[in-house]
Amino acid sequence: MKNLNRRDFIGKTGLAAAGIMGASSLREVFASSTGAKKKVALVGTGVRGLGMWSKPVLAEFSDIVEFVGLSDINEGRLKYAQEYLGGNIPIYGDFDEMMKATKPDILIVSTVDATHSDFIIRGMELGADVVTEKPMTTDEEKCQAILDTERKTGKKVTVTFNYRYSPHRQKIYEILRSGDIGDITSVDFHWYLDIHHGADYFRRWHRLVEKSGSLWVHKASHHFDLLNWWLESEPETVYALGDLEHYGKNGEFRGETCRSCAHKHDCQFHWDITKSEHLTRLYVNNEKYDGYHRDGCVFRNDVNIWDKMAATIHYANKVNVSYSLTTYSPYEGYRICFNGTKGRLDAWIKESGAMERPAYDEIMVNYNFGEVEYIQIPQSAGHGGGDRRLRDRIFRAPESEDKYRQSAGSRDGAMAILIGVAARKSIASGKAIRIEDLTDLKPRAKKA
Ligand SMILES: NC(=O)c1ccc[n+]([C@@H]2O[C@H](COP(=O)([O-])OP(=O)(O)OC[C@H]3O[C@@H](n4cnc5c(N)ncnc54)[C@H](O)[C@@H]3O)[C@@H](O)[C@H]2O)c1
């Protein structure tokens, strides 16, 4: 590949100047000048609650944030979380008790997906703004209930779409907005989960539609949110297909957990959780409280989600998207292409696999009747650097300029999951599903 015209990423995107890093808002100045810290509580002390929403928050924002409470249904995991976070944060088995005793300004929700709506709704009713992990929820009824409660209480829901914050995806957003490839007419978007990360969903609660909404919601809602954000439009109609052909009942043998399995020496998916002290203390040692096995067999007969999925999504601005998700690929990553009236943008991200990951992610822009441009974005850790930048936005500078419109609220959370909900309904009915039939949100051609 010839590098004909490489743009200077930092210079052109103004990443550092975008206000996310080091900027101060009135709210921030007020908080630090009066010494009043934001009171934050967390429900769901699993690996994400600890690794994304408490340990780093304590390390990065202790000047402006006070952690007032932790809650989880699993008593042992909750006690471990308290110890892991230094031993001082009060813990509550009862969520309402925590909310009433600590009165947090911000409640962070990082529980099992299907339970998010309970805490989002109750959290707002008890006076907090809510920051919830994706997916905002798992079906259209719960989605409507969240929207209704937000309107009723005047509190705010933020959905933590960290994928929007990676520099590479931000660069794609910027190129699309520049109009360089004209109006977007269609998108090809194909995501590959590998035989490690992809398989991991089939070990855990994610394998059950009733807990995760299936990967259409749990995983693909990340991708659907990216599409909604990149296109600055909302989905109108979804037609989908899906199968379970690899994991679950398709295995030649099965056990209950990898630890106890008679086939551990033959199974390519065998995984020894006890090699991680953190995961052993978080999950294995606390199985006695809820019977949950973090290292469940990927071939259990109760797996009821799809492992191969494809959808056609029609947007209100007339863009057609061809999407697929595969869960047993030899490498992890995605390919995306935006077809425009003046050219085409291609990106191919490889996050794992036999081939070494390059030091940069690339974007290729082909102009109709013109030249080709290659843009290289340096790699960074934590979902492409997105996790850290998202936390900065939420805790450090929530009201600073949002040049790339990366903050996401309940409408964004809804539009992302509703594509997945529509996909499930389309598979069940064999018909295309209209998003406007799912909640009271009417898809907009141009995002407000
Ligand atoms: N944005 C991302 O990149 C990203 C990455 C990983 C996970 N997540 C999200 O974070 C959330 C947590 O994921 P995880 O991997 O930490 O899962 P996990 O299973 O490790 O943790 C979930 C926790 O919720 C608790 N819980 C379940 N039901 C509860 C209830 N009714 N009341 C109180 N606590 C309850 C469990 O005991 C557990 O401790 C999920 O919503 C997931 O989708 C997001």
The ligand as a MOL file (V3000), in Angstrom:
LIG
                    3D

  0  0  0     0  0            999 V3000
M  V30 BEGIN CTAB
M  V30 COUNTS 44 48 0 0 0
M  V30 BEGIN ATOM
M  V30 1 N -18.5240 -1.5190 27.7140 0
M  V30 2 C -17.7620 -2.5980 27.7650 0
M  V30 3 O -16.8050 -2.6920 27.0320 0
M  V30 4 C -18.1160 -3.6930 28.7310 0
M  V30 5 C -17.2060 -4.7300 28.9890 0
M  V30 6 C -17.5710 -5.7250 29.8950 0
M  V30 7 C -18.8060 -5.6890 30.5070 0
M  V30 8 N -19.6750 -4.6820 30.2340 0 CHG=1
M  V30 9 C -21.0020 -4.6250 30.8940 0
M  V30 10 O -20.7920 -4.5110 32.2980 0
M  V30 11 C -21.8190 -5.2020 32.9990 0
M  V30 12 C -21.1900 -6.1730 33.9800 0
M  V30 13 O -20.4360 -7.1320 33.2660 0
M  V30 14 P -19.3720 -8.0700 33.9980 0
M  V30 15 O -18.5260 -8.6610 32.9230 0
M  V30 16 O -18.7270 -7.3300 35.1030 0 CHG=-1
M  V30 17 O -20.3280 -9.2010 34.5880 0
M  V30 18 P -20.1700 -9.9660 35.9750 0
M  V30 19 O -21.0320 -11.1480 35.8940 0
M  V30 20 O -18.7480 -10.1320 36.2800 0
M  V30 21 O -20.7430 -8.9150 37.0270 0
M  V30 22 C -22.0910 -8.6510 37.1930 0
M  V30 23 C -22.3260 -8.4430 38.6730 0
M  V30 24 O -23.7170 -8.1030 38.8530 0
M  V30 25 C -24.1660 -8.8150 40.0060 0
M  V30 26 N -25.6220 -8.9370 39.9360 0
M  V30 27 C -26.3380 -9.7050 39.1070 0
M  V30 28 N -27.6560 -9.5510 39.3460 0
M  V30 29 C -27.7510 -8.6600 40.3560 0
M  V30 30 C -28.8410 -8.1010 41.0660 0
M  V30 31 N -30.1010 -8.4350 40.7810 0
M  V30 32 N -28.5700 -7.2270 42.0500 0
M  V30 33 C -27.2980 -6.8740 42.3490 0
M  V30 34 N -26.2060 -7.3860 41.7010 0
M  V30 35 C -26.4510 -8.2620 40.7190 0
M  V30 36 C -23.4380 -10.1380 39.9680 0
M  V30 37 O -23.4160 -10.7840 41.2270 0
M  V30 38 C -22.0580 -9.7080 39.5130 0
M  V30 39 O -21.2160 -9.3900 40.5870 0
M  V30 40 C -22.6860 -5.8740 31.9580 0
M  V30 41 O -23.8350 -5.0890 31.7290 0
M  V30 42 C -21.8320 -5.8810 30.7180 0
M  V30 43 O -22.6080 -5.7900 29.5320 0
M  V30 44 C -19.3460 -3.6890 29.3720 0
M  V30 END ATOM
M  V30 BEGIN BOND
M  V30 1 1 1 2
M  V30 2 2 2 3
M  V30 3 1 2 4
M  V30 4 1 4 5
M  V30 5 2 4 44
M  V30 6 2 5 6
M  V30 7 1 6 7
M  V30 8 2 7 8
M  V30 9 1 8 9
M  V30 10 1 8 44
M  V30 11 1 9 10
M  V30 12 1 9 42
M  V30 13 1 10 11
M  V30 14 1 11 12
M  V30 15 1 11 40
M  V30 16 1 12 13
M  V30 17 1 13 14
M  V30 18 2 14 15
M  V30 19 1 14 16
M  V30 20 1 14 17
M  V30 21 1 17 18
M  V30 22 2 18 19
M  V30 23 1 18 20
M  V30 24 1 18 21
M  V30 25 1 21 22
M  V30 26 1 22 23
M  V30 27 1 23 24
M  V30 28 1 23 38
M  V30 29 1 24 25
M  V30 30 1 25 26
M  V30 31 1 25 36
M  V30 32 1 26 27
M  V30 33 1 26 35
M  V30 34 2 27 28
M  V30 35 1 28 29
M  V30 36 1 29 30
M  V30 37 2 29 35
M  V30 38 1 30 31
M  V30 39 2 30 32
M  V30 40 1 32 33
M  V30 41 2 33 34
M  V30 42 1 34 35
M  V30 43 1 36 37
M  V30 44 1 36 38
M  V30 45 1 38 39
M  V30 46 1 40 41
M  V30 47 1 40 42
M  V30 48 1 42 43
M  V30 END BOND
M  V30 END CTAB
M  END
